């Protein structure tokens, strides 16, 4: 299993709108890609008027990641309105091979 993480920085005032935008674009694209095992969107207020937003996702293998991000899968994928929100736009994402997975199922 592959863990993929992207992190950017936005104005805290834009947090709600940008989370909605990410959910409708990148996260929807994750979910529609065969081999995606799920995702989360994380938000952290940095206390200076900006917030850090991260998307984390799990994939069956690097082929599934490439199906989402293309051959240059280590570069971040951006959508048309991202620049309207992002204060910091990283060029690359992180990938890790998951060697131990001890997640618990969500309570029903």
N, C-alpha and C positions, 0 to 999 in steps of 0.2 A: 504494500500500500504506500502511496505517495501523499505527503502532506504539502500543501502549497499555501504560502502566506504572502499577501500584498498589504502594505501599509502606506497610507498617505496622511497628509495633514490638511485640515480645513478650518474655516472660521467656526467657532462653537455655535454662533447664531444660525449657521446653515446646517447644523447637525441633522435635524429631523428631515429636512428636504433632501439632503444628500443621501442619507440612509435609504429613504424611499426610492431615490434615483438608482442607487447601487442595487437595490433589491429588484428593480424592474429591468435592469440592464445586465450587469455582470453576473449577479446571482441567478437570474432567470436563465442566462446562457449556460452557467454551470449545470443547473438542474436539467437542462435539455440535452446535455452532452452525455452520450453513453459512456459508462465507466466512472461517472461522478458518484461518489458515495455519500455526499452531503456537504453542507457548508454552514458557516456562521458569519455574522457581521458583528464586529466588536467596536466599541466606542470608548474613548478615554479622554476626559477633559484635562487639558494640560495646565489650566489655571491662568493662562495668559491671553485668553480670548481665542485660543485655538484648541482644537481637539485632534486626536489621532484616531483614524478609522482604519480598521484592518478587516480584510476578508480572509478567512481560513477555509480551506476545502480539502477533501480527501478524495483520492483517485485510485482506481484499481492498479494502474501502472503508468509509465511515462507515455505510452501510446495514447491513453485516454487524455492525459494533460495536453499532448500535441493536438489532439482532436479539438480541444477547446481553444488553445492559444496559438497553434501553428507550429511550424518547425523551429522557430526561434522562441521556444516556449519559456525561456528564462527572462525574456523582456516582458514587462507589464503590459497588459491589454487595457486600452482606454476606449471610452465611448465619447460621442460628440460633445456632450455638455459637461464632461469632467473638468475641463479648464475653468469653467464658470465657478466651480466650488473649490478646487484644490489650491492650497497655498504652497504645498510641496508635492511634486509629482515624481516619485522615484522611477528610475528607468528599469529596474529589475525587481523580480520577486524572489522569494526563497523557496527551495524545494528540499524536502527531507524524506528519506526512506524511513517509514515507520517500522521499527524493529520489535517493539512491544506495544500492544494495544490493550489497555485495561479499562476502557470506558465501560460504564454501566448503562444498561438500557434506561431510557427515560421513564419515570414513574407514570402510570396511567391514571 
